[in-house]
Amino acid sequence: MSISLMMMLAITLSFALSAWYCGRASRINRRFVNVLSGWLLVLLITAVAGQGVETLFLSESTLTQWIHVTSLGLIMFALVVFMAIILMRFSLNYMAGEPRLGVYWRWLLGTLAAVSLVVMSNHLLLLLLGWTVISLALHQLLLFYPERPRAALGAHKKFILARLAELALLIAVLCLYQAHGTFLLTEILAHYQAPNPDVSVYTQIAAVMLVIVALMKCAQLPVHGWLMQVVEAPTPVSALLHAGVINLGGFLMIVFAPVVMQVAAAQWLLLLAGGLTTVLAALIMTTRVSVKVRLAWSTSAQMGLMLVECALGLYELALLHLLAHSAYKAHAFLNSGHAVRDNLQARLAVPVTPSRARWLGAALLSMSLVAMTYWFVGQGTALSMWVLLAMSFTLLLAQRSSAHHSLPWAGVLAFCVVLLTSYAAMKTLLAHTVFAEVSLHETPLSAADSVVMMLFVSLFVLNWLLTYKTAHPGVQRLSVVLFAGLYLDEWWTRLTLKIWPVKLPAPVKAQRTAKRPYGLIQES
């Protein structure tokens, strides 16, 4: 067993034992958090430093076949430890005084232990076990305030979807075993990394099931509503969900990339569902007032974009997106109090409409910068992501001035150059290290690339109309429909409650008895 694998196993056991201890402890103090954080950092540093160094401990045991260490696994473990330390330290003050504090810490650390188990699993049944435990532990955290009706409804919908996702994952596991006669992930993936692999019917079913699991885990339309409603949970739980757990759908697609990319039906399902969610969720987000609800819609859109990147074979970009999104969402949720102030300042500011000359100049400059970057590091890959990057820089450069905040052209231009350089460097590094043996990119202007490009252009145009043509009757009608979330969640909620009714908390029953005009109808 390698030193890295031993340390990863030690991190997982540390989370599990800490969860057991917190469930029994009368209080959790700062000293416990500091000791656990330091211990996790020591284990992580040792795991990174000991990569590739083998020991005689359990060298040929069954355990070393069931778990394994990869470059992707080490990166994910670093993310898990990073998130764990931040959440634990934040929770010390935020959750102080809560009556069920031991329950919170037990399920928080239990969720992190299950995530660690999934990341290092090399056995499909062990992966399925960890996936199930994550959902069950997170369910307890989402119901930390069981008296809140929206939290209860969102957790109930999430519980049903999680069971369906686990059923789909079980079908995928059994199909892969039927096709290859083994549950070991490395042996299965090795078959599809060879030239012209045989793709059986079982493999095709497994690939489609894996995509369905990822779509459910990433809260893609139309099964997205639970993500907006569980913002009633404590803020650290929202940070854990949006910055960590929900990313597992993308992680699943990255791990099973050789399988999914062999099945066109799975690839197109992933691309269309993720692409439509990216466009619609991003537009709906602009109509929301609540900061946490806006962040929830943003998460759904970002997960859709990550899945589109996977469908295009841009797995190094998907991993980079996963890491950046985790860091951003953790900061956004844990800093949501300041976000309210910033949002109010932006809304109170007098809007400034960029001139045509500014739009044209921003577009030309953005296309030039992105084209040069593509020439150096992106040739032979899908063009759609570079088009999205160019449009994003165009918006940034054109909207650089407003009544309350003004940035000089030179500053914004320097920021764009630094961002492009960093993006190109990290993308190239991941492509030549973690994904050195994976070459599944879609060719430029392929059918999939063209569809994604049209989706991105439509997002840019619709966002421009919603921002600068708000008085137009057609735009106003579109805003109303977007504010209603396209009525998709209402359909799913009615179906959920019809299949499996949920017992509403007592306060909601009292509200209904009193015939008050409010209850479950809130922004989502």
VOGU-3710 file (C-alpha; in Angstrom, 3 decimals, decimal comma):
1> msislmmmla> 0,000/0,000/0,000  1,348/3,414/-0,942  1,869/6,156/1,616  -0,673/8,329/-0,205  -3,340/5,643/0,045  -2,605/5,100/3,744  -3,003/8,826/4,410  -6,244/9,025/2,409  -7,602/6,106/4,410  -6,489/7,830/7,624
11> itlsfalsaw> -8,321/11,029/6,605  -11,522/9,071/5,980  -11,252/7,271/9,322  -10,512/10,581/11,069  -13,749/12,056/9,744  -15,704/8,933/10,743  -14,261/8,707/14,274  -14,735/12,443/14,805  -18,375/12,099/13,759  -18,831/9,302/16,311
21> ycgrasrinr> -17,159/11,393/19,024  -19,223/14,512/18,277  -22,434/12,516/18,485  -21,554/11,624/22,082  -19,794/14,795/23,247  -21,682/17,347/25,328  -20,010/20,282/23,538  -17,553/20,922/20,719  -14,889/23,484/21,577  -12,327/25,375/19,541
31> rfvnvlsgwl> -9,485/23,158/20,727  -11,093/20,060/19,197  -11,557/21,835/15,859  -7,978/23,153/15,851  -6,504/19,725/16,659  -8,627/17,976/14,023  -7,805/20,637/11,403  -4,076/20,360/12,081  -4,210/16,562/11,978  -6,040/16,590/8,634
41> lvllitavag> -3,484/19,010/7,171  -0,585/16,792/8,277  -2,226/13,744/6,694  -2,928/15,616/3,450  0,618/16,969/3,133  2,010/13,485/3,791  -0,330/12,024/1,157  0,851/14,497/-1,480  4,526/14,089/-0,569  4,277/10,290/-0,482
51> qgvetlflse> 2,642/9,831/-3,867  4,185/6,828/-5,605  6,086/5,642/-2,511  5,110/2,050/-1,700  5,249/0,294/1,684  5,021/-3,377/2,682  1,894/-2,735/4,767  -1,070/-4,632/3,229  0,777/-4,770/-0,096  -1,366/-7,503/-1,681
61> stltqwihvt> -4,572/-7,355/0,360  -8,166/-7,093/-0,832  -8,328/-3,628/0,720  -5,758/-2,264/-1,734  -7,952/-3,474/-4,596  -11,105/-1,873/-3,219  -9,523/1,557/-2,720  -6,898/3,319/-4,821  -5,079/6,609/-5,198  -4,947/8,691/-8,376
71> slglimfalv> -3,948/12,248/-9,213  -7,646/13,097/-9,464  -8,261/11,493/-6,072  -5,496/13,512/-4,409  -6,874/16,747/-5,843  -10,358/15,885/-4,596  -9,026/14,943/-1,155  -7,261/18,300/-0,952  -10,585/19,969/-1,766  -12,426/17,906/0,872
81> vfmaiilmrf> -9,889/18,754/3,596  -9,877/22,421/2,574  -13,678/22,588/2,753  -13,777/20,652/6,031  -11,395/23,024/7,811  -13,259/26,120/6,614  -16,695/24,740/7,523  -15,600/23,527/10,953  -14,038/26,843/11,916  -17,000/28,826/10,588
91> slnymagepr> -19,485/26,568/12,381  -17,877/27,208/15,773  -19,306/30,729/15,892  -22,261/30,409/13,532  -23,806/27,381/15,261  -22,955/28,446/18,822  -25,950/28,125/21,123  -27,925/25,729/18,924  -29,703/23,094/21,045  -28,872/20,169/18,707
101> lgvywrwllg> -25,226/21,008/18,143  -23,980/17,434/18,593  -26,359/16,235/15,886  -25,075/18,901/13,503  -21,397/18,021/14,012  -22,026/14,285/13,778  -23,741/14,491/10,395  -21,401/17,180/9,040  -18,321/15,052/9,692  -20,192/11,907/8,660
111> tlaavslvvm> -20,976/13,471/5,288  -17,310/14,393/4,797  -16,276/10,820/5,679  -18,688/9,420/3,073  -17,419/11,862/0,420  -13,853/10,738/1,155  -14,922/7,114/0,754  -16,447/7,819/-2,666  -13,336/9,665/-3,862  -10,944/6,784/-3,112
121> snhllllllg> -13,273/3,901/-4,060  -12,038/1,460/-6,681  -14,879/-1,020/-6,108  -18,259/-0,177/-7,600  -20,207/-1,521/-4,613  -18,072/0,555/-2,244  -18,747/3,579/-4,449  -22,483/2,879/-4,272  -22,306/2,514/-0,481  -20,489/5,821/-0,050
131> wtvislalhq> -22,879/7,556/-2,447  -25,873/6,353/-0,407  -24,365/7,344/2,947  -23,664/10,868/1,634  -27,328/11,314/0,781  -28,605/9,933/4,089  -26,207/12,034/6,175  -26,942/15,184/4,182  -30,673/14,570/4,646  -30,218/14,895/8,410
141> lllfyperpr> -28,406/18,206/7,942  -31,093/19,564/5,618  -33,669/18,799/8,324  -31,689/20,455/11,098  -34,612/22,892/11,431  -37,499/20,412/11,023  -40,100/23,031/11,929  -39,421/24,998/8,730  -41,912/23,915/6,040  -39,781/24,786/3,014
151> aalgahkkfi> -36,835/22,896/4,475  -39,056/19,859/5,098  -40,514/19,970/1,580  -37,125/20,463/-0,085  -35,507/17,670/1,933  -38,426/15,361/1,106  -38,063/16,004/-2,634  -34,296/15,556/-2,355  -34,804/12,269/-0,472  -36,975/10,833/-3,257
161> larlaelall> -34,586/11,962/-5,990  -31,638/10,514/-4,087  -33,310/7,103/-3,904  -34,025/7,221/-7,646  -30,412/8,224/-8,328  -29,138/5,352/-6,196  -31,392/2,947/-8,085  -29,985/4,235/-11,386  -26,440/3,895/-10,031  -27,180/0,325/-8,905
171> iavlclyqah> -28,430/-0,528/-12,412  -25,245/0,972/-13,892  -23,067/-1,027/-11,484  -24,832/-4,300/-12,296  -24,651/-3,632/-16,051  -20,922/-2,911/-15,888  -20,387/-6,087/-13,874  -22,403/-8,069/-16,404  -20,313/-6,632/-19,242  -16,885/-7,134/-17,630
181> gtfllteila> -17,255/-9,683/-14,837  -15,604/-7,421/-12,262  -16,547/-4,630/-9,863  -13,069/-3,060/-9,926  -13,150/0,371/-11,527  -9,572/0,312/-12,837  -10,159/-2,907/-14,786  -13,409/-1,621/-16,296  -11,936/1,726/-17,375  -8,826/0,051/-18,821
191> hyqapnpdvs> -11,065/-1,752/-21,315  -12,450/1,538/-22,708  -9,096/3,300/-22,804  -7,824/0,758/-25,337  -8,201/1,493/-29,083  -11,622/0,570/-30,543  -13,145/-0,982/-27,402  -16,150/-3,272/-27,619  -19,296/-1,469/-26,400  -22,051/-3,884/-25,402
201> vytqiaavml> -25,713/-3,174/-24,724  -24,968/-3,407/-21,003  -22,353/-0,688/-21,368  -24,795/1,568/-23,198  -27,409/1,127/-20,467  -24,786/1,770/-17,787  -23,613/4,979/-19,487  -27,155/6,370/-19,723  -27,836/5,463/-16,081  -24,623/7,191/-14,977
211> vivalmkcaq> -25,672/10,350/-16,814  -29,100/10,249/-15,143  -27,400/9,935/-11,747  -25,223/12,973/-12,501  -28,197/15,049/-13,690  -30,133/14,292/-10,498  -27,170/14,927/-8,208  -26,406/18,249/-9,952  -30,016/19,535/-9,642  -30,646/19,884/-13,360
221> lpvhgwlmqv> -34,022/20,941/-14,750  -36,752/19,829/-14,175  -35,679/18,133/-10,890  -33,968/21,240/-9,526  -36,519/22,681/-7,105  -35,198/21,023/-3,950  -31,917/22,931/-4,297  -33,682/26,291/-4,009  -35,844/25,217/-1,072  -33,142/23,705/1,145
231> veaptpvsal> -31,503/27,116/1,557  -33,584/27,118/4,768  -30,860/24,884/6,246  -28,007/26,481/8,255  -25,577/28,476/6,119  -22,640/26,038/6,654  -24,871/23,225/5,375  -25,689/25,279/2,269  -21,964/25,856/1,755  -21,274/22,120/2,143
241> lhagvinlgg> -24,003/21,275/-0,361  -23,233/23,890/-3,012  -19,444/23,867/-2,710  -18,988/20,144/-2,163  -21,689/17,491/-2,372  -23,429/18,734/-5,507  -20,102/18,632/-7,392  -20,074/14,842/-7,085  -22,187/14,595/-10,230  -19,355/16,197/-12,187
251> flmivfapvv> -16,808/14,018/-10,384  -18,793/10,919/-11,401  -18,721/11,998/-15,056  -14,970/12,671/-14,903  -14,268/9,245/-13,386  -16,453/7,388/-15,903  -15,400/9,538/-18,880  -14,084/6,596/-20,965  -17,442/4,823/-20,570  -19,795/7,766/-21,169
261> mqvaaaqwll> -17,936/9,081/-24,221  -18,318/5,703/-25,945  -22,130/5,999/-25,952  -23,590/8,746/-28,139  -27,020/8,632/-26,449  -25,471/9,262/-23,027  -23,284/12,057/-24,386  -26,203/13,860/-26,040  -28,457/13,439/-22,996  -25,744/15,001/-20,846
271> llagglttvl> -25,153/17,821/-23,323  -28,786/18,795/-23,924  -29,943/18,558/-20,306  -26,876/20,388/-19,015  -26,949/22,992/-21,788  -30,622/23,869/-21,369  -30,223/24,051/-17,593  -27,240/26,373/-17,988  -29,215/28,827/-20,118  -32,529/28,712/-18,246
281> aalimttrvs> -31,126/28,658/-14,700  -28,770/31,551/-15,470  -31,674/33,633/-16,804  -34,004/32,722/-13,923  -31,275/33,676/-11,445  -31,429/37,297/-12,651  -35,075/37,563/-11,498  -34,403/36,499/-7,892  -34,148/38,867/-4,919  -32,994/36,562/-2,101
291> vkvrlawsts> -29,196/36,242/-2,103  -29,175/32,557/-1,115  -31,831/31,692/-3,714  -29,823/33,517/-6,399  -26,784/31,498/-5,381  -28,829/28,285/-5,584  -29,939/29,044/-9,154  -26,346/29,963/-9,960  -25,224/26,557/-8,692  -27,719/24,777/-10,932
301> aqmglmlvec> -26,476/26,765/-13,943  -22,811/26,172/-13,097  -23,383/22,438/-12,674  -25,095/22,385/-16,065  -22,083/24,081/-17,627  -19,739/21,583/-15,977  -21,755/18,685/-17,402  -21,656/20,299/-20,859  -17,871/20,447/-20,571  -17,879/16,729/-19,772
311> alglyelall> -20,142/16,005/-22,753  -17,666/17,826/-25,017  -14,778/15,772/-23,633  -13,192/18,786/-21,912  -12,570/16,933/-18,666  -9,574/19,009/-17,626  -11,790/22,097/-17,930  -14,579/20,368/-15,971  -12,165/19,595/-13,116  -10,860/23,167/-13,130
321> hllahsayka> -14,470/24,387/-13,094  -15,283/22,062/-10,188  -12,415/23,384/-8,069  -13,112/27,042/-8,853  -16,845/26,658/-8,243  -16,253/24,987/-4,881  -14,014/27,804/-3,680  -16,362/30,508/-4,975  -19,570/29,009/-3,551  -18,007/28,346/-0,153
331> haflnsghav> -16,982/32,004/0,034  -20,317/33,239/-1,347  -22,479/31,362/1,167  -20,267/31,930/4,189  -20,034/35,602/3,215  -23,728/35,948/2,315  -24,254/38,659/4,944  -21,906/41,015/3,090  -23,427/39,874/-0,205  -26,763/41,395/0,856
341> rdnlqarlav> -25,114/44,799/1,249  -23,264/44,509/-2,067  -26,460/43,438/-3,829  -28,368/46,426/-2,435  -25,643/48,804/-3,580  -25,758/47,350/-7,078  -29,559/47,595/-7,242  -29,637/51,194/-5,965  -26,984/52,335/-8,426  -28,121/54,244/-11,509
351> pvtpsrarwl> -27,658/51,887/-14,482  -25,364/52,956/-17,295  -26,115/51,619/-20,773  -22,920/51,005/-22,771  -22,776/52,687/-26,159  -22,524/50,772/-29,436  -18,920/51,858/-29,785  -18,111/50,426/-26,357  -19,819/47,125/-27,199  -17,940/46,908/-30,499
361> gaallsmslv> -14,597/47,755/-28,929  -15,137/45,283/-26,092  -16,117/42,531/-28,544  -13,100/43,075/-30,800  -10,676/43,192/-27,887  -12,185/40,098/-26,246  -12,136/38,076/-29,455  -8,511/39,036/-30,064  -7,402/37,970/-26,579  -9,338/34,702/-26,657
371> amtywfvgqg> -8,224/33,902/-30,224  -4,563/34,264/-29,242  -5,066/32,012/-26,219  -6,878/29,430/-28,352  -4,023/29,471/-30,850  -1,501/28,597/-28,138  -3,364/26,047/-25,986  -6,786/25,213/-27,440  -6,322/24,051/-31,019  -8,263/20,918/-31,888
381> talsmwvlla> -10,804/21,306/-29,057  -14,421/22,486/-29,089  -14,852/26,156/-29,989  -18,012/26,719/-27,941  -16,215/27,199/-24,617  -13,895/29,758/-26,176  -16,914/31,587/-27,612  -18,428/31,667/-24,117  -15,166/33,042/-22,753  -15,094/35,773/-25,420
391> msftlllaqr> -18,700/36,788/-24,684  -17,985/36,878/-20,938  -15,020/39,195/-21,452  -17,136/41,341/-23,771  -19,696/41,835/-21,002  -16,973/42,579/-18,475  -15,280/45,175/-20,673  -18,486/46,825/-21,907  -20,079/47,053/-18,466  -16,927/48,213/-16,709
401> ssahhslpwa> -18,537/51,494/-15,559  -21,567/52,242/-13,409  -22,738/55,010/-11,117  -21,229/53,475/-7,958  -18,207/51,690/-9,361  -15,855/52,610/-12,179  -12,863/50,657/-13,401  -10,299/52,002/-15,876  -9,875/50,215/-19,186  -6,269/49,376/-18,375
411> gvlafcvvll> -7,238/47,705/-15,099  -9,995/45,612/-16,657  -7,768/44,669/-19,593  -4,947/43,620/-17,261  -7,424/41,531/-15,262  -8,602/39,779/-18,453  -5,023/39,018/-19,512  -4,119/37,609/-16,087  -7,314/35,547/-16,024  -6,707/34,129/-19,506
421> tsyaamktll> -3,085/33,328/-18,715  -4,026/31,567/-15,472  -6,819/29,682/-17,200  -4,557/28,509/-20,025  -1,783/27,479/-17,634  -4,027/25,482/-15,272  -5,975/23,869/-18,117  -2,740/22,797/-19,813  -1,287/21,505/-16,534  -4,334/19,342/-15,813
431> ahtvfaevsl> -4,472/18,100/-19,412  -0,852/16,883/-19,245  -0,991/15,397/-15,732  -4,378/14,177/-14,517  -5,775/13,544/-18,014  -2,589/12,663/-19,883  -4,054/9,305/-20,983  -7,520/10,636/-21,852  -8,129/12,070/-25,320  -11,876/12,353/-25,864
441> hetplsaads> -12,283/15,959/-27,037  -15,007/16,902/-29,496  -13,607/18,361/-32,705  -14,233/22,047/-33,495  -17,633/22,771/-35,073  -18,877/19,217/-34,578  -22,627/18,761/-34,117  -22,310/18,820/-30,323  -20,003/21,835/-30,395  -22,369/23,738/-32,704
451> vvmmlfvslf> -25,409/23,064/-30,501  -23,582/24,287/-27,400  -22,404/27,383/-29,260  -25,998/28,247/-30,213  -27,100/27,812/-26,598  -24,387/30,185/-25,377  -25,238/32,807/-28,002  -28,921/32,598/-27,047  -27,968/33,096/-23,387  -25,948/36,195/-24,278
461> vlnwlltykt> -28,755/37,687/-26,402  -31,527/36,972/-23,883  -29,453/38,359/-21,025  -28,819/41,533/-23,037  -32,556/41,922/-23,718  -33,488/41,359/-20,062  -30,901/43,932/-18,976  -31,307/46,741/-21,511  -34,767/46,245/-23,091  -36,888/45,811/-19,969
471> ahpgvqrlsv> -39,673/48,078/-21,275  -40,409/45,896/-24,305  -43,702/43,937/-23,867  -42,159/40,676/-25,043  -39,272/41,011/-22,608  -41,701/41,763/-19,774  -43,690/38,617/-20,554  -40,458/36,622/-20,606  -39,499/38,090/-17,221  -42,801/36,940/-15,718
481> vlfaglylde> -42,284/33,394/-16,990  -38,695/33,340/-15,736  -39,758/34,678/-12,341  -42,114/31,691/-12,109  -39,192/29,371/-12,860  -40,992/28,216/-16,028  -43,461/26,540/-13,615  -41,303/23,411/-13,710  -40,906/23,001/-9,960  -44,649/23,275/-9,358
491> wwtrltlkiw> -45,162/20,269/-11,633  -42,476/18,255/-9,865  -43,752/19,232/-6,398  -47,301/18,124/-7,204  -46,012/14,837/-8,611  -43,785/14,281/-5,571  -46,561/14,913/-3,052  -48,931/12,713/-5,022  -46,502/9,780/-5,106  -45,240/10,188/-1,537
501> pvklpapvka> -47,114/12,766/0,580  -45,092/14,487/3,298  -46,393/15,356/6,751  -46,077/19,109/7,024  -44,665/20,671/10,205  -47,174/21,906/12,774  -46,628/25,650/12,161  -47,748/25,269/8,546  -50,907/23,442/9,594  -51,669/26,266/11,998
511> qrtakrpygl> -51,171/28,803/9,227  -53,525/26,918/6,941  -56,145/26,637/9,670  -55,972/30,392/10,188  -56,225/30,839/6,380  -53,251/33,120/6,253  -52,173/34,189/2,747  -48,674/32,822/3,148  -47,147/29,438/3,765  -45,206/27,425/1,254
521> iqes> -45,519/30,122/-1,414  -42,164/31,841/-1,243  -39,443/32,690/-3,692  -37,680/29,643/-5,076
//
